[in-house]
Amino acid sequence: MSRTVLVTGGNRGIGRAIATAFVEAGHRVAVTARSGEGPEGTLTVRADVTDAASIDAAFTQVEAELGPVEVVVANAGITRDTLLMRMSEQDFSDVVDTNLTGSFRVVQRASKGMVRARFGRIILVSSVVGLLGGAGQVNYAASKAGLVGIARSITRELGSRGITANVVAPGFIETDMTDALPAEQQAQYKAQIPAGRFARADEVARVITWLASDDAAYVSGAVIPVDGGLGMGH
């Protein structure tokens, strides 16, 4: 069945791969972006997840052009990596405001239509770092761990309304960012991953399209790692 899907931060990286996978599965797909365009076959709307008014305007545009949003993927995120002793409060609050509070703003706006429709798929893109931790990533790890609490609380609040809320926690992904790492550092990271390689972005995207499908209607409040075994047990 074709659904209306909104992916935040869908103009590059994992977000772009997620949007592409939904298009290929036959859905109506919109992406939010601060700049750039989403993949072919998507509607790109301008939005900044740190601004509730811009999110509301983006949803209003998507609802007018594609219909009520039935699937929302909160993917937009930033990093400001630095060691705890050097991390400014601004470094911490900016990352939390984008990654955690930004996801809250998006999901809260999406939930209004979902409650009315008695159907919804909320998928939050976290990270293995949210559960495993990462040196120099106190802010990022906190923001990504918080998404688990959001999804599980939403599941308790809205589970009886045909709405699911789940978290996907990717590990290292093949992106421009990982490609730019020195070969020695890439080898060091891969040595920690039982699969012995980085994930392809489409491998993460396909887990997300499955969570949005009818096959996953009874999966909610789950944290699904897509990390090649890196974070096992966390």
N, C-alpha and C positions, 0 to 999 in steps of 0.2 A: 504494500500500500504506500502511495506517495504521501510524504509528510512535508510540512514547512519547517525548515531547519535554519537556525541562526548559529553561526560560529564566530566567536569574538577573536580578533587578531588573526583573521583568515587570509591575510595577504602574503604571508611568508611562512617558512619553516613547517612545523607540525600542523599549525592551523590551516595552512594552504592544502596540505595533504589530506586533512580531515574533510575540508570542503569539497575537494576533488572526489574523494571516495563517496560522499553523499550524492554528488551529481551523477556519478557513474552508477549508483544504485537506483537512480530514477527519482530522486527527491527534488523539491523546490528549495534552493539553497541561497541564503544571504550571508554575507560576511561583514563584520565591522572592521574598519581600518582607520587609523589616524592619517595614513598616507598610502599611496600605492593602490593597486586593484586586486580583487580576488581572482581566482582561476576562472577560466572560460566557463560560461554557463551559470555563473553566480551573479547575484545582485550585490554590489558593494555599497554600503552605507557608511557615512562618516560618523564615528563615535569615539569618545574618549571615556574609558571605563572609570576614570576618577571623577567624572561629571555626570550626576544622575539625570540632569535635564537633557544632555546629549544622548544618553542611553534611551530615555523615554522617546525622544524624537526619532531615533533609529528604529525602535520597535514599531512606532506609529507608521513609519514609512514602509517597513516590511509587511506589516498587517494590511496596509492599503494595497500593496503591489502583489503580494504572494499569499496573503491569508494569515490567520492567527498562528503564532509560533508554537509548534507542537514539540519540537526538539531543540534544546539549547545546549551548546557546548561552550563552557566558559574556559577559554584557552589563553586569552591575552595575558601577558606577563612580562616583567622586567627583572633584571638582576643588577645589583650594586655590590659585587663581591669585595669584601675587605675583612681583615681580621678583627675580631671583637674589640681589641684595645684601640683600634684606629677607626672603628665604625662610628659615624656621627649619628645622632638621633634622626637627622633628616634622611640619611641612607636607609635607616631602619623603617621609618614611617612611610617613605615614598614607595618602597617595595611592598609593604603590607597594604598600603592604600590601593595600589594597582592590582596586586595578585589576589589578595584576600577580600578586602572591602569592595574592590571592583567586581569580583565574582558575586558577592552578596547583592550588589546593586543590579547586576544583570539578571540574576536568578529571581530576585524579588519581583522585578518588572515582568519577567516571563511567567511567573507563577499565577499572575492574575488571570490570564487567558486560559491557562491549563486547568485551574480550578473550575472555571466556567464550563470547559469542554469535558471535564472529568477524564482527562488524558494528558500525560506529559512525560517527557524524558529529559531529565536534567543530568548532564555529564560534566564533571569538573576535572580539568586536567591538572593533576598534581605533579609530583616528581618523586623518584626514589629518594632524593635528598630530604624530602619532607619526613621520611620515616627512618632513614639511615643517618641523616645528618651530613654536613659537609664543612670542612675547615674553611673559614672565610665566608660562610654562608648562613650565619645566624638569622639574618633578616629573611632570606629566601626560604630557608628550611621552615621557619616559623609560619610564613605565609602559606606554604604548601601543605604543612601539617594541619593548619586550621581548616582547610577544605574538607578534611575528613569529618570534623565536627559538624560542619554545615550540612554535608550530605546525609549524615546519620540523623540529625535533628529534623531535617526536611522529611526524611523517610517516616519518622514517627508522627510528624504533623499531617502529612499529606498522602501517606501510603494508602489510605482507604479511598482516595479520590482517583485512583487509576494513574497516579504519578509516581515515578521512580526517580531516585537520586543516587548516582554512583560516582566513584572516583577512579580515574585511570592514573597510574603512577609510572610514567615512562622512565627508563634508565637513560644511558647515553644513546643518542640518535645521530645518524649520519646527517649532518647539516653543514652549512658554510662555516659555522662556528667550530665544530669538531675537526673539519677538514683543515682549518687554519692552525691547529695545534701541531707542535713539532712531532716528528715521527716517534721519537723516544717517549714523549708523554702519551701519545696515542697507544703505544705498545704497553705502557705501564697501566693505563686504564683497562685495556682489553685483558690484561693478565688477571684482573680482579673479577672479570665477568665469566661465569661458567660457560656461557655460550661462545666465548672467545672472539666476539665481534660486537660492533655497534648495531643497533636496530636500524632498519629502514623506516622512514617516516610513515610509509603506507602500512607497515606492520602495526603501528600504533593506531592508525586511522581505522583499520578494519575491526579492531577490538571495539572502537567507539561506535562504528555503524552497527555492530552486533548488539551493543547495549541499547541502541535506539530502536531495535527491531522488536517485533512481537515475540520472537524466540526468547527474549530476555525480560519478558513481562513480570516474572516473579523474582528478578534479581534487583535488590535495592539495598542501599546502605553498604554496598560492597566496595572494597579497595582492590582493584585489579592491577597487579604489577605487570608491566610489559618491559622487562629489564634483563632478560636473559639469565635470570637467577641471581643477579647482583645483590638484591636486598632481602633474600630469603629469611623468613622468620621475623621480619620487622613490620 
